[in-house]
Amino acid sequence: MAPAPNCENKHHESQQAFLEIAIFNASSAQIAYTSCADRLELCAEGSSVNGGTTPSLSTLESVITSLQKIAQRTTISGEDHITNPVKIKKRSIPIFAMIRPRGGDFVYSDEEFKVMKEQLLSLKSATYHQTTGKKNDSQEQNLFGKVDGFVFGILTNHKLVDRERNEELVKLAAPLPCTFHRAFDEVITSFERSDISAIRQDELLPRGIIDECEAVINAGFASILTSGGSGRSAVDGARHIAALTEVAKDRIEIIAGGGVRSTNVGELRRQSTHTRFFHSSAILAKSDGQVMDVADADEIVKLKKELMAPLG
């Protein structure tokens, strides 16, 4: 078992890689937090098979309650899937909630869009702050209590960013930040299949992909989660991820996600050297081939170690 590192709140130092873990239950939330992940992407229970959908309020409450219990303790030893002592120096971890009413494509009907707005507002207003009854615990009791951001993406029938609808959701989410999720992979693939000769020599990507990235930026998103194209892993799409990172120029974070594991994240970093944000579910198949919706603690620790290692 990999030794667990110390966890500290240093999320945004300029050269430090950042690890987001997709979770589908409270068990994974506890594992990710105590294994030093930097952020959680919360999806509905059992939805890993279709890429994640909107979590229920009961799932959000379960996750927050489980994290509150851990945050009250200074050292975790031998509990909740963790067998190595973990010194929790950071006192919180951001939770971004998925807003996706169903699996499948990212083109939504008017009714589905209405549901997305309702889901976002419901999750945004939900609070589960813990009160201990002590007079001087105001800082401690608010460590966890609500979502910190949202993850969604809406496309048009032509596989373009739906400017109007995405901007409306971003405004509803404000002041919380939003990630445009892997719907962007379909945008990339759509333009790959068009006339590749449209790329000018001074451009890293087809003009259409650049324009759609600009549309996401203009809509007010804080980040884009992508594997560099639909139907591929982030390693296979590393060239596009690297190019998007260059196009973004610190105006928006590009998060590399899609089959990211400790065994390949080093290669992904070498191919996309300026990308600092990485996304993984850290779910591994068991020896019998069965895949559960629970993150693997050792895998998260190994991912963090790979991301902390110097690029060679």
N, C-alpha and C positions, 0 to 999 in steps of 0.2 A: 504494500500500500504506500502511495506517495505521501511523504510528510507534508502536513498542512502548513501553509505560510501564515504569517501575521497579516491581518486585514487592516488596512488603514484607508482613510478618506483622502485619496490623492487622485481623484478621477480625471482631472482636466489639466494635469501638467503636460506641457507642450510635447514632450517626447514619450510619454507613457501610453502604452496600448491599453485599450478599454475593452472589457469583456461583458457582453450582455447575454443572459441565459433565458431562453424561452421556457416558461414553466406552465404546467397544466393542473397543478394541485399544490396543497400546502406542504407536502413532503418535499417536493422539488424546491419550493421557496426556501425552506429551512436549509436544505443541502447547499443551494447556491449561495445563500448568505454566509453560512459558516465556512464555505470553501473559497470565499473571497471574490465572488463575482462582483461586478461593478453596477449592474442594473438588471432588473427583471422585466421580461415581456410576458405579461399574464394573458393566457388564453383559456378558453372554456375547457373544463375537464373532458378528457377523451377525444379532444379535437386535433391531436397531433397527426392523425391519419390524413387530414385534409388541409394541413398547413396552419391550423389555428383559427378559431372563431371567437366571438365576443363572450367573455366570461360573465357568469351570473353574479348578482350581488352577494349571494351566499358563498360563492367561491372566493370573491374578493375579501369578504369578511373572514373566511377561514384562513386565507393566506396572511392577512394583516394580524389576526389574533395570534397565529403561530409565530410570526416574527416578533411581535411584542413580547412574548414569553421568553424568546431567546435573548432579546436585547436587554432584558432585565438582569441577565447573568453576565458576569465578566469572562468566565471561562466555560467552554462547553467540553465535556469529557464523557465519552461513552454513551451519548444520547442521540436519538433521532438520526440514525444512520452514520453518525460521526464517531469513529473509534480513536482518532488522534486528538489530543487536546488542541483547541484552536483559540488563540487569543484574539478576541474581537475588539480591535482598537477603533474601528469605525462603528458608529452608533445607529446608522440607518442605511438603507439601500433604496434607490428610486424604483418605483413600480410604474411601468407603462402598460396600459390596458389595450388589448386589441379591439378594434371596432370592425367587425366583419359578420354580417348576419347569416352567412352560409359559406360552405366551401364552393369550389368551382371557380368560374371566371370572376372578373372584377367590374363587370358591367351590371349596374343595378337599376331595377325599375323604380318608379316614383314611390311606390309603397315601401320597397326595401330601403330607399334613401331616407324615407320618413322614420323607419325603424332605427336606422343608424344614428340619426340625430337624437332620437329618444334614448337609445342605449348610451350614447356619449354623455348626455346631460344627466342621466340617472347615475352613471358611474362617477361622474365629476362631482356630483353633490353628495355622494355617500361618504360618511365619515365614521370612523370606528376608533376614536381616540380612547386610550386607556387612562383611567383615573385611579390612582393608588390611594388617594385621600390624604397624602402628606402635603404639608404646606409648601415645601421647597422643591417640589418635583416637577415644576411647570415645564422645564426643558426636557426632562426625561419622558414625560407622559405623551409628548407629541412627536416622538421619534418616528412612529408609523401611525397612520390613521386614515390615509386616503391615497388615491392614485396621484402620480406625479406627471403623467403625460399620456399620450395616446398614439396608437399605431393603426393606420388605415391607408387605403389608396383606392381611388375610383377612376376607371377608364371609360372612354367613349366606345361606341361600336367599332370604331376604326383603330382601336388600340393606342389611342392618344390619352394624355392626361386630361381628365375632365376638370378644366380650370374652375368653372363656376361652383360645382359641387364640393370639390376639395377645399376651395377657399372658404366656403360657407362652414364646413366642419372645423377648419382651423380657427375661424373666428369664434365658433361656439366653444371650442376648447380653451381659448385664451383665458388667462395668461399661461396656461400649461403648454409645453412644447409638444410637437407632433412629429412622428416618423412616417414617411411615405414608404409603405412596405413593398414586398416583392412583386406587386403588380407592375412595378417598373421593369421587371425582367421581360414581361410581355412587350413592353414598349421597345426595348432594345432588340429583341428578336424580330419584331415587326419591321424595323428599319434595316436589320441585317439582310432580310430577304428582299429588300428593295434594291435599287441601283447603287451598288457599292462604289461605283465610279464617282458618286456625288461628293465623296470626301476630298476636300482640297488638301494639298500637300502640307499646309500649315495647321491642319486640324487633326486631332487625335481620334475623333469619332465621326460617324455620319452627321451631317448638319441637323437632321431631324432629331437624333438622340440628344444633341446639345440643346436644341430648342425646347425639348420636353423637360430636360433637367432644369433649364431656366424657368419653365412654367411651374415646376415644383418649388423652386426657390421663391418665385414671385408670389406663390400662394401662401407663403409664410411658414413652410415646413422647416424644422431644425435639422432633419437628417433623411437620408434615403437608404433603405435596406435592400441590397441586391446581391445576386450571385453572378451578375454580368450577363444574364440572358436566361430565358426559360428553359427548363429541362437540362440544366447543367449544374455542376457544383461550383462553388466559389473559386476553387483552384482552377477548374477548366475555364472559368470566366475571368480569371485574374487580370488579363490584358485590358478588358473593358472596365473592370473595377479601378485599375490604376489610372486609366484615361479619365474616368469620371472624377476621381480624386483630384486630378490636375485641373479639370474644367471647373470644379467646385471652388477652388482657390480660397478655401477657408470661409466661404459664404454659407456652406451647408456641409454637414458631416456625411461622408459616405461610409456605410456600415457593410462590411463583407460578411455575407451569411449564405448558407446553403451547403450542407455536408461538411461544415467546419469541425474538425476534430484535432486532438493533440498530435495525431500522427501526420497531419498535413498542413497545420497552420503555419509552421515554419516556412514551408515552401511557398505558401500564399503570401507571407510577409516578404519573402525574397522577390517574388514577382510583382508585388504592389507595395513598394518600399515606403510610400508616403501615406498609406492607409493606416489609421490608428485604431479604428473601431471594428470589432469583430463580434459575430453573433453565432450562438450554437445552442442546441437543446441539450447537449451532453448526454443524450440518451443512447445507451449501448445495448446491443443484442446480448442476451444471456447465452450461456453455454449450450442451452437446448434450442437456441435460435429464436426464442420468444422475446419480443420487444415490449417493454412496459413504458408507461408515460412518466417515469420517474428519472430524474437526472442522476448521473453517476458522480459521486463526490470526488473520487480519484481522478476522473476525467477532467473535471473543472479545475482541480489543483494542477494537473499536468498542462492544461490549456494556459492557465495563468503563468506557469513557469516558462512555457515556450514564448509567451508574449512579453515576458520580462527579460528574456535573454537578448543579448546584443545580436544585431543582424550580422551574419557572417557570410 
